[in-house]
Amino acid sequence: MILRRITRKIALLVAILVPGALGLACPAKDLDILVSPGGKAILFGSCVEPRACTAKSKPVCDINKTCEWDGAVCRGACRIPGNAPTALDGHLDLQVLLFSSNPASLRKTSACVAVAWCAADDIACPRRSINAAITAAIASGPELTFAGFDDPSAGFAALAIFERPATSDGSERPSCTPTSLVACAGLDVPLNEDKLDIECSSCQNGSHVAGGENTRPCPANLLSAQGCFLRTCFLAIGGAATD
């Protein structure tokens, strides 16, 4: 039970499939996650550099608080120094993250799995590949839950997206390392729906504020001068703080 608007039908399914789960912990693996066309658009849209940051000189870039100078060009203020920029068009890996709330703290991760590569002209492929990867990640990894996760507001899930080097041919084993993290998308249940979907997303060199329909599952690291949800995920999975 991750979400505020979780349905009674799903709650009953959890109780049936996992004896004793109700009142103890809510196993996220028994919830449906289905990235919709709108969810996919939020994810990919977050990886478009803010227009306000393009073609700016360093002095102008420094004035605009939504942008950041990376030593060569002006980019979006959400940035992990050293990690590559992305358009999510390379070979990707994926991991489902389960956080506790208030404060946000990583409690469990799924298996790291590959996202099947898609040709540029196959517009339906990315969403299909992401959904297949989510299913595989949850099915093959440890149960996604934690002690005390007995209320929808006690936690939330996110998708961490990792991109392999440009030289990758896709034959390598999946590797979900902090240095390859390029995007992190928060999951929630949209209004009038009953499945988890991408509701907000934060991407390398993207907007400082996570974009989407509902930013509840995308809390920024407010203690960081470069706080954005991508960096929250980066630090949570073991990335080294640089500020």
HUWODA-V255842 format. One record per backbone hydrogen bond with DSSP energy under -1.0 kcal/mol. NH is the residue of the N-H (numbers start at 1). CO is the residue of the C=O. E is the energy in kcal/mol with one decimal. If there is no record, write none. Layout:
((NH/CO/E) (NH/CO/E))
//
This chain:
((6/3/-1.1) (11/7/-2.0) (12/8/-2.4) (13/9/-1.7) (14/10/-2.3) (15/11/-1.9) (16/12/-2.1) (17/13/-2.7) (18/14/-2.4) (21/18/-2.3) (24/21/-2.1) (25/21/-1.2) (26/149/-2.0) (28/144/-2.9) (30/27/-1.8) (31/28/-1.9) (34/196/-2.7) (40/36/-2.7) (41/37/-2.0) (42/38/-1.8) (43/39/-2.1) (44/40/-2.6) (45/41/-2.4) (46/42/-1.5) (47/44/-1.1) (48/45/-1.3) (53/50/-1.9) (61/57/-3.0) (62/58/-2.8) (63/59/-1.1) (64/60/-1.4) (67/64/-1.8) (68/75/-2.7) (70/73/-2.4) (75/68/-2.6) (76/205/-1.0) (77/66/-2.0) (78/206/-1.9) (83/80/-2.2) (93/162/-2.7) (94/113/-2.9) (95/160/-1.8) (97/158/-3.0) (98/108/-2.9) (99/156/-3.0) (100/105/-2.7) (101/154/-2.0) (105/100/-1.3) (107/98/-3.1) (108/98/-1.6) (110/96/-2.5) (111/137/-1.4) (113/94/-2.4) (115/92/-2.8) (122/119/-1.7) (123/121/-1.0) (128/124/-1.5) (129/125/-3.0) (130/126/-2.5) (131/127/-2.4) (132/128/-2.1) (133/129/-2.2) (134/130/-2.4) (135/131/-2.1) (136/132/-2.1) (137/133/-2.7) (138/134/-2.3) (139/135/-2.2) (140/136/-2.0) (145/143/-1.3) (149/146/-2.0) (150/148/-2.2) (154/151/-2.3) (156/99/-1.8) (158/97/-2.2) (159/185/-2.9) (160/95/-3.1) (161/183/-3.1) (162/93/-2.8) (163/180/-2.5) (164/91/-3.0) (168/165/-2.4) (177/175/-1.2) (180/177/-2.0) (181/178/-1.3) (182/161/-2.8) (183/161/-1.6) (184/202/-2.6) (185/159/-2.5) (186/200/-1.6) (187/157/-2.6) (188/197/-2.2) (193/190/-1.7) (196/32/-2.6) (197/188/-2.7) (199/186/-2.4) (200/186/-1.2) (201/211/-2.2) (202/184/-2.1) (204/182/-2.8) (205/78/-2.4) (206/203/-2.3) (211/201/-1.7) (213/199/-1.5) (214/199/-1.8) (218/215/-2.0) (222/220/-1.3) (224/221/-1.8) (227/224/-1.7) (232/228/-1.7) (233/229/-2.4) (234/230/-2.4) (235/231/-2.7) (236/232/-2.0) (237/233/-2.0) (238/235/-1.2) (239/234/-2.9))
//
